């Protein structure tokens, strides 16, 4: 039996109100949406809240989704803009969460023999936090979520040359701040 | 083969990913939240009419209108003007020589006191707010950024100033300002090297009109640029941005 596409599930939910179809869509995308949001807000509690908000907005706005784009792109567009709005509204003196690393990683997280040390982790966290929200989302979408430039620019609703420039600036800033870590 | 930066970011990303248990918990939380929204989609049952329904309806309509205005401002790129604001709105946004000299002098004075720790100055709204870092930063050039909201009645040619914010910031310094619970502005500016200045600006205002704009622009020095046009009722609004490098000759001394 073939696995239904996102668009098929969406049609099942919209036309027949099959809640199972919606649950399956959430299951498929929650990991990526949540990791994308975390990498932009750098705070686990905020990332959980925003993930919930993004899925709720996506559901409320289902009628606006015409199906001309992929459902995943539409969902990620909502995630990027919801997160950027949140970051813009965050009080100016609030510091990014940089709590102890062991609080951030679940025991169930996949082991990685190339685990970064706590200092390196904190340095990456701080370097990402120093970027403006638009630069941070540009590097998150391309380097961390491994999207192509055109797709990432479309999700950011940004012209491709501007998006290239953002990625270039973000890489230059991160390269400068993480220079010591990146040296072989 | 991945470049070193991509590799180290990918490893960081995978380490920050939540485990299955946490993700499962979040999935249940999301589906529960969606479940409460689904109730809205059930066939309506007859409810007693009472005055509270009107209150809800009016409240809902107000929220819907506000949401539409905000969405309209965000997603209507066709309405976004990209040309310099060279009509009669320009004089209201343009920076006079006296203003530029005053801002440059103010930043110099603050620099004498705080050194490189002074990161930005918000010079509007009656009193001056300072952004001071806890330790020395880079001594990058000061840039003046002004964001204004102009309004005019439909059919009128004259624009009036509805809202204005002027601040001096160092290049590549992210500035977040909160004016009240619902009105905020974030900016990040950087000289592009060809005389123009790249400006990322996010503006959310509750008054004089609900506006939410997120713009990334390359601006010529002291050339007002309209980045957003919108109309609500009989009133038209423009959001105009203007920037100037204060380290330029004639302003820095």
Interface residues (C-beta under 8 A of the other chain):
Chain A: X17 X19 X22 X23 X26 X27 X30 X31 X34 X35 X38 X39 X44 X48 X51 X52 X55 X56 X59 X60 X81 X84 X85 X87 X88 X89 X90 X91 X92 X104 X105 X106 X107 X108 X109 X110 X112 X114 X115 X116 X120 X121 X124 X125 X130 X131 X132 X133 X134 X135 X139 X143 X144 X157 X158 X162 X165 X166 X169 X171 X173 X174 X175 X178 X181 X182 X184
Chain B: X4 X5 X6 X8 X9 X10 X11 X12 X13 X14 X15 X16 X17 X18 X19 X20 X21 X22 X23 X26 X27 X29 X30 X31 X33 X34 X35 X37 X38 X41 X74 X75 X77 X172 X174 X175 X176 X177 X178 X184 X186 X188 X190 X198 X200 X202 X204 X212 X214 X216
